[in-house]
Amino acid sequence: MVMLFKKTVFVIIMLLSVAAFSQNENKYPQQKFFGSFYTGFYYDIAKKNIPVTGFEVSTALVGMKSQVAENISVKIIYDVTRTTSDIKVFDTAGNNLNVLYFEGSHYTAFLKEAEVDWEFAPGYEINAGQILNQQYLTLQDRFWGYRFVAVTMQEMYRFGAPADFGIRFTKHFGKKGSFSLGAVNGDGPFKLQDNDGSLLYFQNMQYSPGNFIFQWYGDFMNIKNVMHNSFFAGYKKNRKRIGVEYDRIDSLMVEKNNYTEGLSIYGSTDITDKIDLFFRTDWLSAVPKYSIKNEYKIIPGINYHKNTFNTAVDLQYFTGTGSAMIYWHFGVRF
């Protein structure tokens, strides 16, 4: 009887040990699903926009992050946006010709991010795959905080792609800052590498002393002779924040002395626990793609927020087109 009891206790201990070991071994992977959805209504009181009024969905994003080991994680994000553009054909005299074509959906799901993050040593990280651009998405977009109202100036006016295929090496200096070097194809998330096989090389420096944060991002593509620099400074304390960013692209499309530049100033302040005021102004100069020179965009608004839900009423006035858009925006993250 005693022997049977001892054997029973021994078996139970062994089973508990195996269960504990199995739990430890099966700790990974750990999955987390997330998403965001932005919609709204607009009306152009200046009646310069076509159509003048309507409803829209600017973002419908879903993603998953999986922690596959203690220092290795994988993230995949699918977003919905307009991946096609209008086709324009001109004759030798420069006259616009009518073209019949299938435009495609304004709400096409595309791979926005698919990257593996590996902290191979304390403070050292490698990101590979389709990685988010540090130019504006990883810092300014979050600092601005109103993506459901409008994307940052750099993304709005195509100063750079939101993501690209490539690799990035980062050295973190605790919570004070980081330094990154990397290379990507240079053609953005909608295209694979071009026939030239040229890469875009970039660096990014961030420093956060106290309530301030500073960033310098720069990239260069040799075969296209394009150089881009972006500078950002921000201050955030309690319920107030203000940010300033300046961007310049030189030798655009291999044309000497051709450049694109922009300046964006934005900020916000809470007036209650659930209501805040925000303001932003963008200045643009010499943007050949949109034929914009010394134009301004102004965005004042008021926002109500509860947890991850936001709804804002704002005005967006742009001197380039003369449009004055009244928006009622809704945004939620989950």
C-alpha positions, 0 to 999 in steps of 0.5 A: 500500500505504501509502495503504491502511494509512493508510485502514485505520488511519483507519477503525479509529480512527473506529470506536473513536471511535464505539464509545466515544461510543456507550458514553458515550451509552448509559451510562444507564439503569442498572437494579438489581433488589432485594427482601425476604421476611419470614416466620415462625411464631407461638404465643400462650402466653396463648391470647388471640389468634385463631388461637392459632398459625400461619405467616405471610408479612408481606412479599414485596417486589420493586422496581427502581431505574433511573438514567436520567441522572447526577442523575435516578433512578426507583424502583418497588416492589411490596409484598404485604400485606392491603389489605382489612379486616373490615366491621362493621355495627351497628344503632341500638342498637349491636348488631353485625350479621352481614354476608356479604361477600367479604373479599379476599386477605390477600396483595394486591400493591400499589404501595408506591412509584413516584417520580422523584428529581431532584437539579436542583442540588447539594444540592437534590432533588425527589421526585415520584409515590408517595413514601415517608413521611419520618415513619418509613420513611426514618429510624426504620424503618432505625434500628430495623433489625428490620422482619422482626420488627415494623414501627415503632410509627407504622406498626403503630398507623397514626399515618400512611401509609407512602407517598402521592401527592405531591411533596417538595423537600429541601435536603441539608446534606452528611451532617449533615442535611436539610430537606424541605417537601412536599404529598401527597393525605393518604389513603395508598397505597391511595386516590386523592385524596378528593372534598374535594381537600384536601392534607396539607402536611408538613415534615421536619428531620434533623440528625446530629452525630457518633454522634447523629441527631435528627428532627422531622416535622410535617404538617397537613391543614386541612379535617380539622383534623388536626395531627401531630408526630413527634420522634426521637432516636437514638445509634449507636456500634460495635455498640450503638444506642438510639432514642426516638420520640414521636408525637402527633396532635391533633384526630383526625377533627375532634373537638376535644380528641381526640388520639392519642399514642405513645412507643417506645424500642428498642435493640440490641447485638451479642454476637458477629459474627453474634448480637445482642440487641434490645429494644423497648417501645411505650406508647400512649394514647387511640387511639380506633380500637383503643380503647387507652388507656395500654397497653404492648407489649414486644418482647425478642429474639435475632437471628442474621444472615449477610449479608442473612439474619436469623432471630430468636426473640422475645416480643411481649407486649401489655397491650391484649389480654393476648396473649403471642406467641412468634415465630420470624422469618425475613427476607432481602433480595436 
